[in-house]
């Protein structure tokens, strides 16, 4: 039997609505179930960088640690005239600068960028600090797309100790840059812009009084030349005073210390250093190369002392500074004429003292001491001072003026040994007298414009005088590469040399 049911229109509408509602509910349940299955676990809270205010502006915590870090640095571009980088006067042959020949560089350029990384962590022993400053630079004469990577400073400080490459404790906080653009070539006092490897300890006595002692590696930074005047010298020494360095190995570090008072209106520092002078062996017969059986002179100790004073809050204007220091050395000449300056100074000029001579020249040799076969080491002595005054015309403009004087002297025995060698090296004439003593003095000015914070444009001009003490003339035959390729065989007069040099540049600090 077939049973049928008649559905009216009202029932059909009710059925359709019910089916639509059930379908929508089922679809929503399916979507909801899928979404619930896709939900991730609860996300971790975002870890924001946290400012560290313990050590001044610019520090923040390294995420996940209790160590604070500060990243800073600068980029600097310079052009230098009549000299080398950072206003190094044309007093040597590094770029044929002192020759006055057509192969010399009349200007040089340098681009340098530096990243400074400073981290500090509080511990039960005090702050542990790590500092480094990797530096990249490109200079005139470098191959395209090449440069130099250097590290002036890289050290750890812990519980009063400093271990690594840092500024010598001998140097004042302002170095030689009280009013000029760079510490490198303003001589007359200690310059340690490139740092020196050391183990140092500093005491803080309160009231801004401190004292530091250190043992420092003197192998490169603090050694001048030690001259064995009995040794046959290379041909280059005939003219330029570039003698064979007869220092022996590094057997003792330099022992250095200072006492400093650092107040709001001034900083005063007294520094001292002891420097070991350790010679190689005596020369063989007729100036032959040294060998062990020949014996050697006993070591001697040189020393250096320096006093420095910087005055601030001067009545001449806000931010003005006067920086002064005085240095005396005995057997430690690089504490007076130091850093990257070098150990010989040579320059030519067209002026002459005697008719028929080709050119004038100055020859200065920076020696820690002189010895001959069978003799002791005769130390050099020297003294010098530097001064710089910095005046702020406005927040954007400042001018510095600066000056230096350095004097190196050799005693009677040291002079006799030096002159016996130097006189025999080439023919002398015109009443020649030998005297290795010399002075160098400098005076200059720098003006800087800072239109916006941490962006500075600067112009510096400096006059340097090489005041040598030889008189008369010498005949030079093929002077050699250190005096330039094109210098002829001729008579050259010993004559003081004045050098004007300058630099312009821009520096952006971040």
C-alpha positions as CSV (number, residue, x, y, z in Angstrom):
1,X,0.0,0.0,0.0
2,X,1.3,3.4,-0.8
3,X,0.8,6.1,1.7
4,X,1.0,9.7,0.6
5,X,1.1,12.9,2.5
6,X,0.2,16.3,1.2
7,X,2.3,19.2,2.4
8,X,0.8,22.6,2.2
9,X,2.8,25.7,1.4
10,X,3.1,26.8,5.0
11,X,4.7,23.5,6.0
12,X,7.1,23.7,3.1
13,X,8.3,27.2,4.2
14,X,8.8,25.9,7.8
15,X,10.8,22.9,6.6
16,X,13.0,25.0,4.3
17,X,13.8,27.6,7.1
18,X,14.6,24.8,9.5
19,X,17.0,23.1,7.0
20,X,18.8,26.4,6.3
21,X,19.2,27.2,10.0
22,X,20.6,23.7,10.6
23,X,23.0,24.0,7.7
24,X,24.3,27.4,8.8
25,X,24.9,26.1,12.3
26,X,26.8,23.1,11.0
27,X,28.9,25.2,8.8
28,X,29.7,27.7,11.6
29,X,30.6,24.7,13.9
30,X,33.0,23.3,11.2
31,X,34.7,26.7,10.7
32,X,35.0,27.3,14.4
33,X,36.5,23.9,14.9
34,X,39.1,24.4,12.2
35,X,40.0,27.8,13.6
36,X,40.5,26.4,17.1
37,X,42.8,23.7,15.7
38,X,44.9,26.4,14.0
39,X,45.4,28.7,17.1
40,X,49.1,29.0,18.2
41,X,50.2,28.7,21.7
42,X,50.4,31.9,23.7
43,X,53.1,34.2,22.3
44,X,55.9,35.4,24.5
45,X,56.0,39.0,25.5
46,X,58.0,41.3,23.2
47,X,61.5,42.0,24.8
48,X,62.1,45.7,24.2
49,X,65.6,47.3,24.5
50,X,66.0,48.8,28.0
51,X,67.9,52.0,28.6
52,X,70.9,51.7,30.9
53,X,71.4,55.0,32.9
54,X,74.2,53.9,35.2
55,X,77.1,55.1,33.0
56,X,75.7,58.1,31.2
57,X,73.8,58.7,27.9
58,X,73.9,56.2,25.1
59,X,74.0,52.9,27.0
60,X,71.4,50.2,26.9
61,X,71.2,46.7,28.2
62,X,72.1,43.9,25.9
63,X,68.8,41.9,25.8
64,X,68.8,39.0,28.2
65,X,71.9,40.2,30.1
66,X,72.8,42.6,32.8
67,X,75.6,44.1,30.6
68,X,75.3,47.6,29.3
69,X,76.7,48.6,25.9
70,X,77.3,51.8,24.0
71,X,78.0,52.0,20.3
72,X,79.5,55.2,18.9
73,X,82.2,56.3,16.5
74,X,83.0,58.7,13.7
75,X,83.8,59.2,10.1
76,X,86.5,61.7,9.1
77,X,87.8,62.9,5.7
78,X,90.9,65.1,5.4
79,X,93.1,66.8,2.8
80,X,96.6,67.8,3.8
81,X,98.9,70.3,2.1
82,X,102.7,70.3,2.1
83,X,102.8,67.2,4.4
84,X,101.2,64.0,5.3
85,X,98.0,62.9,7.1
86,X,96.7,64.9,10.0
87,X,99.0,67.8,9.1
88,X,102.3,65.9,9.4
89,X,104.8,68.6,8.1
90,X,107.0,67.7,5.1
91,X,110.0,66.8,7.1
92,X,110.6,63.2,6.0
93,X,110.6,61.1,2.9
94,X,107.5,58.9,3.5
95,X,105.9,60.3,0.4
96,X,109.0,62.2,-0.9
97,X,107.5,65.1,1.0
98,X,110.8,66.7,2.1
99,X,112.6,66.6,-1.2
100,X,111.1,69.6,-3.0
101,X,111.4,67.4,-6.2
102,X,108.7,66.7,-8.7
103,X,108.2,63.2,-7.3
104,X,106.9,64.5,-4.0
105,X,103.3,64.6,-2.9
106,X,102.2,68.2,-2.4
107,X,98.9,67.0,-0.9
108,X,97.7,63.8,0.7
109,X,94.2,62.6,1.7
110,X,92.8,60.2,4.2
111,X,89.3,58.8,4.9
112,X,88.9,57.1,8.2
113,X,85.9,55.5,10.0
114,X,85.9,54.2,13.5
115,X,83.5,52.1,15.6
116,X,83.7,52.4,19.3
117,X,82.3,49.6,21.4
118,X,82.1,50.1,25.2
119,X,80.5,47.4,27.5
120,X,80.1,47.6,31.3
121,X,78.8,45.1,33.8
122,X,78.2,45.6,37.5
123,X,79.8,42.8,39.7
124,X,80.6,42.3,43.3
125,X,84.2,43.6,42.5
126,X,82.9,46.7,40.8
127,X,82.4,47.5,37.1
128,X,83.9,45.2,34.5
129,X,84.5,47.2,31.3
130,X,85.6,46.1,27.8
131,X,86.5,48.7,25.2
132,X,87.6,48.5,21.6
133,X,87.8,50.7,18.6
134,X,88.2,48.9,15.2
135,X,89.2,51.5,12.7
136,X,89.2,51.4,8.9
137,X,91.1,54.0,6.7
138,X,92.1,54.7,3.1
139,X,95.1,56.9,2.4
140,X,96.7,58.6,-0.6
141,X,98.9,56.0,-2.4
142,X,96.8,52.9,-1.4
143,X,95.7,50.6,-4.1
144,X,92.0,51.1,-5.3
145,X,89.4,49.4,-3.1
146,X,92.0,48.6,-0.4
147,X,92.6,50.1,3.0
148,X,94.0,49.5,6.5
149,X,92.3,48.0,9.5
150,X,93.8,49.1,12.8
151,X,93.0,48.9,16.5
152,X,94.3,51.7,18.7
153,X,92.6,50.5,21.9
154,X,91.4,47.2,23.1
155,X,91.3,46.6,26.8
156,X,89.6,45.1,29.9
157,X,89.2,47.1,33.1
158,X,88.4,45.3,36.3
159,X,88.8,46.2,40.0
160,X,91.1,49.1,39.2
161,X,93.2,47.2,36.7
162,X,93.6,47.9,33.0
163,X,94.8,45.1,30.8
164,X,95.4,45.5,27.1
165,X,96.1,48.3,24.6
166,X,95.2,51.7,26.0
167,X,96.5,55.2,26.4
168,X,99.7,55.3,28.5
169,X,99.3,56.5,32.0
170,X,102.2,58.9,31.3
171,X,100.0,61.0,29.0
172,X,97.7,63.8,30.1
173,X,94.0,63.4,29.4
174,X,94.2,66.0,26.6
175,X,97.4,64.6,25.1
176,X,98.8,67.2,22.7
177,X,95.4,68.2,21.2
178,X,94.5,71.0,23.6
179,X,93.8,73.3,20.6
180,X,94.7,71.6,17.4
181,X,93.1,68.9,15.3
182,X,95.2,65.9,16.1
183,X,97.7,64.7,18.7
184,X,100.0,63.1,16.1
185,X,102.4,65.7,15.0
186,X,102.4,68.5,17.6
187,X,105.6,67.5,19.3
188,X,107.3,68.8,22.4
189,X,105.7,66.3,24.8
190,X,104.4,62.7,25.0
191,X,102.0,61.5,22.3
192,X,100.4,58.1,22.6
193,X,97.4,58.4,20.2
194,X,97.8,54.8,19.0
195,X,97.8,53.3,22.5
196,X,100.3,51.0,24.1
197,X,100.0,47.5,25.5
198,X,100.1,47.6,29.3
199,X,99.1,46.3,32.7
200,X,98.0,49.2,34.8
201,X,96.4,49.9,38.2
202,X,94.6,53.0,39.3
203,X,93.8,54.2,42.8
204,X,90.9,56.6,43.4
205,X,91.5,58.6,46.6
206,X,88.3,60.7,46.6
207,X,88.0,64.4,45.9
208,X,88.9,63.7,42.3
209,X,92.5,62.7,43.2
210,X,93.9,59.5,41.6
211,X,97.2,57.8,41.0
212,X,98.1,55.1,38.4
213,X,101.1,52.8,37.9
214,X,101.8,50.6,34.8
215,X,104.2,48.3,33.1
216,X,104.1,49.1,29.4
217,X,105.6,47.4,26.3
218,X,108.2,49.8,24.9
219,X,109.2,47.7,21.9
220,X,107.9,50.1,19.3
221,X,106.2,53.1,20.8
222,X,108.8,54.4,23.3
223,X,112.1,53.5,21.5
224,X,114.1,56.0,19.5
225,X,117.3,54.9,17.8
226,X,120.3,53.5,19.7
227,X,123.4,54.3,17.5
228,X,126.4,52.0,17.4
229,X,128.8,54.6,16.0
230,X,131.5,51.9,15.3
231,X,129.2,50.0,12.9
232,X,129.5,50.6,9.2
233,X,126.3,52.3,8.2
234,X,124.2,51.8,5.0
235,X,124.4,54.3,2.2
236,X,121.1,55.8,3.2
237,X,122.6,57.1,6.4
238,X,125.0,59.3,4.4
239,X,122.4,61.9,4.0
240,X,119.3,61.4,5.9
241,X,120.5,60.3,9.4
242,X,118.7,57.0,9.0
243,X,121.2,54.9,10.9
244,X,121.0,51.2,11.8
245,X,119.1,50.9,15.1
246,X,121.4,48.9,17.4
247,X,118.8,48.3,20.2
248,X,118.8,44.7,21.4
249,X,115.7,42.7,22.3
250,X,112.9,43.7,24.7
251,X,114.2,42.6,28.1
252,X,112.3,45.0,30.4
253,X,109.1,47.0,30.1
254,X,108.8,50.7,30.8
255,X,107.6,51.4,34.4
256,X,105.3,54.4,34.3
257,X,103.1,56.3,36.8
258,X,101.1,59.4,37.4
259,X,99.3,61.5,40.0
260,X,96.3,63.4,38.9
261,X,93.9,66.0,40.3
262,X,90.7,66.5,38.2
263,X,88.5,69.3,39.3
264,X,85.7,71.2,37.5
265,X,87.9,74.1,36.6
266,X,91.3,72.4,36.1
267,X,93.2,69.1,35.7
268,X,96.8,68.8,36.9
269,X,99.0,65.7,36.3
270,X,102.6,64.8,37.2
271,X,104.0,61.8,35.3
272,X,107.2,59.8,35.4
273,X,108.6,56.8,33.4
274,X,111.7,54.6,33.6
275,X,113.0,53.3,30.2
276,X,115.5,50.4,29.7
277,X,118.2,51.0,27.1
278,X,119.5,47.6,26.0
279,X,122.1,47.6,23.3
280,X,123.1,45.0,20.8
281,X,126.7,43.7,20.5
282,X,129.8,45.7,19.7
283,X,130.8,46.0,16.0
284,X,133.6,43.9,14.7
285,X,136.9,45.1,13.3
286,X,136.6,48.0,10.8
287,X,132.9,48.3,11.4
288,X,132.0,44.7,10.7
289,X,128.7,43.3,11.7
290,X,128.2,42.6,15.5
291,X,128.7,39.1,16.7
292,X,128.4,37.6,20.2
293,X,132.1,37.3,21.0
294,X,132.6,41.0,20.6
295,X,130.7,41.7,23.9
296,X,128.3,44.5,24.5
297,X,127.8,47.6,26.7
298,X,125.9,47.3,30.0
299,X,122.3,48.3,30.0
300,X,121.4,51.8,31.3
301,X,118.1,53.2,32.4
302,X,116.6,56.3,30.9
303,X,113.8,58.3,32.4
304,X,111.2,60.9,31.6
305,X,109.1,63.3,33.7
306,X,106.2,65.5,32.7
307,X,104.0,68.1,34.3
308,X,100.7,69.1,32.7
309,X,97.9,71.6,33.6
310,X,94.6,72.3,31.8
311,X,92.5,75.3,32.9
312,X,88.8,75.5,32.2
313,X,85.9,77.9,32.8
314,X,88.2,80.8,31.8
315,X,87.0,84.4,31.9
316,X,87.5,84.6,28.2
317,X,84.3,82.7,27.5
318,X,82.3,79.5,28.2
319,X,84.1,76.3,27.2
320,X,87.5,78.0,26.7
321,X,90.5,76.0,27.7
322,X,94.2,76.5,28.3
323,X,96.4,73.4,28.1
324,X,100.1,73.3,29.0
325,X,102.7,70.6,29.6
326,X,106.5,70.5,30.2
327,X,108.6,67.4,29.6
328,X,112.3,66.4,30.5
329,X,113.9,63.2,29.2
330,X,117.2,61.4,29.7
331,X,117.8,58.4,27.5
332,X,114.1,58.3,26.6
333,X,113.8,60.7,23.7
334,X,110.4,59.3,22.4
335,X,108.7,60.6,25.5
336,X,109.5,64.0,24.2
337,X,109.2,63.5,20.4
338,X,106.9,60.5,20.3
339,X,104.1,58.5,18.9
340,X,104.1,58.1,15.1
341,X,106.4,61.1,14.5
342,X,109.5,59.1,13.6
343,X,113.2,59.3,14.6
344,X,114.7,61.3,11.7
345,X,113.7,64.7,10.2
346,X,115.0,65.8,6.9
347,X,114.0,68.7,4.6
348,X,115.4,70.6,1.6
349,X,115.1,74.2,0.5
350,X,116.3,76.2,-2.5
351,X,118.2,78.6,-0.2
352,X,121.9,78.0,0.3
353,X,124.6,79.5,2.6
354,X,127.5,79.3,0.2
355,X,128.1,80.2,-3.5
356,X,128.0,77.2,-5.8
357,X,126.0,75.0,-3.5
358,X,123.0,73.2,-4.9
359,X,120.5,73.3,-2.0
360,X,120.1,73.7,1.7
361,X,119.1,70.9,3.9
362,X,118.4,70.0,7.6
363,X,119.3,66.6,9.0
364,X,118.1,65.7,12.5
365,X,118.6,62.4,14.2
366,X,116.6,61.4,17.3
367,X,118.7,59.0,19.4
368,X,118.2,57.5,22.9
369,X,122.0,57.1,23.0
370,X,125.3,56.5,21.3
371,X,128.0,53.9,21.9
372,X,131.2,52.7,20.3
373,X,133.2,49.5,20.6
374,X,134.3,49.1,24.2
375,X,132.4,52.1,25.4
376,X,129.3,52.6,27.6
377,X,126.1,54.0,26.3
378,X,126.0,57.8,26.3
379,X,122.4,58.9,26.7
380,X,120.8,61.9,25.0
381,X,118.9,64.4,27.0
382,X,116.0,66.7,26.0
383,X,113.3,69.0,27.1
384,X,110.2,70.6,25.7
385,X,106.9,72.3,26.3
386,X,103.5,72.6,24.5
387,X,100.7,75.1,25.0
388,X,97.3,75.5,23.4
389,X,94.4,78.0,23.9
390,X,90.9,77.2,22.7
391,X,88.3,80.0,22.4
392,X,84.6,79.5,21.6
393,X,83.3,82.5,19.6
394,X,79.8,81.0,19.6
395,X,78.3,77.5,20.0
396,X,79.1,76.9,16.4
397,X,82.5,78.5,16.0
398,X,85.8,78.0,17.9
399,X,89.5,78.8,17.3
400,X,92.6,77.3,18.8
401,X,96.2,78.7,18.8
402,X,99.1,76.5,19.8
403,X,102.8,76.3,20.0
404,X,105.6,73.9,20.9
405,X,109.4,73.8,21.5
406,X,111.6,70.7,21.7
407,X,115.4,70.5,22.3
408,X,117.6,67.4,22.1
409,X,121.2,67.5,23.4
410,X,124.1,65.0,23.3
411,X,126.9,65.1,25.9
412,X,130.6,65.5,24.9
413,X,131.3,61.8,24.6
414,X,128.1,61.1,22.7
415,X,128.8,64.0,20.3
416,X,132.4,62.9,19.6
417,X,131.2,59.4,18.8
418,X,128.4,60.6,16.5
419,X,130.6,63.1,14.7
420,X,133.4,60.7,14.1
421,X,130.9,58.6,12.2
422,X,129.0,61.4,10.5
423,X,132.1,63.3,9.3
424,X,133.6,60.2,7.7
425,X,130.4,59.3,5.7
426,X,130.8,62.0,3.0
427,X,133.1,64.8,2.0
428,X,132.6,68.0,4.0
429,X,133.5,71.5,3.1
430,X,132.9,75.3,3.7
431,X,134.2,75.1,7.3
432,X,132.0,72.1,8.3
433,X,131.4,71.6,12.0
434,X,129.5,68.7,13.4
435,X,126.9,69.1,16.2
436,X,124.0,66.6,16.5
437,X,122.0,68.8,18.9
438,X,118.8,70.2,17.5
439,X,115.6,72.0,18.2
440,X,112.1,71.9,16.7
441,X,109.5,74.5,17.3
442,X,106.0,74.9,15.9
443,X,103.2,77.4,16.0
444,X,99.8,77.2,14.4
445,X,96.0,77.9,14.5
446,X,92.9,75.9,13.8
447,X,89.3,77.2,13.3
448,X,86.3,74.8,13.4
449,X,82.7,75.2,12.5
450,X,80.0,73.0,13.9
451,X,76.7,73.9,12.1
452,X,74.8,71.0,13.6
453,X,75.5,68.8,16.6
454,X,78.4,66.3,16.0
455,X,79.3,67.6,12.5
456,X,82.5,69.7,12.4
457,X,84.4,71.3,9.6
458,X,88.0,72.4,10.4
459,X,90.9,74.3,8.9
460,X,94.4,74.1,10.4
461,X,97.7,75.9,9.4
462,X,101.0,75.2,11.2
463,X,104.6,76.5,10.8
464,X,107.4,74.1,11.8
465,X,111.1,75.0,12.1
466,X,113.8,72.4,12.0
467,X,116.7,74.1,13.8
468,X,119.8,72.0,13.2
469,X,123.3,72.7,14.6
470,X,125.6,71.4,11.9
471,X,127.4,74.1,9.8
472,X,129.2,74.1,6.5
473,X,128.4,71.7,3.6
474,X,128.7,68.1,2.4
475,X,129.0,66.6,-1.0
476,X,126.4,63.9,-1.7
477,X,126.9,61.4,-4.5
478,X,123.6,59.7,-5.5
479,X,121.8,60.4,-2.2
480,X,119.5,57.4,-2.7
481,X,115.8,56.6,-2.4
482,X,115.2,58.1,1.0
483,X,116.1,61.5,-0.4
484,X,114.2,61.1,-3.6
485,X,115.0,59.7,-7.0
486,X,116.1,62.9,-8.7
487,X,118.6,64.6,-6.3
488,X,121.9,65.1,-8.1
489,X,125.4,64.6,-6.9
490,X,126.2,68.1,-5.5
491,X,127.2,70.2,-2.6
492,X,124.4,70.6,0.0
493,X,124.6,73.2,2.8
494,X,123.5,72.5,6.3
495,X,120.7,75.0,6.8
496,X,117.6,75.3,9.1
497,X,114.3,74.6,7.4
498,X,111.0,76.2,7.9
499,X,107.9,74.3,6.8
500,X,104.3,75.5,6.4
501,X,101.7,72.8,6.4
502,X,97.9,72.6,6.7
503,X,94.8,70.4,6.7
504,X,91.1,70.8,6.0
505,X,88.6,68.2,6.9
506,X,85.2,67.2,8.1
507,X,84.2,64.9,11.0
508,X,80.8,63.4,11.8
509,X,80.5,61.8,15.2
510,X,77.7,59.4,16.1
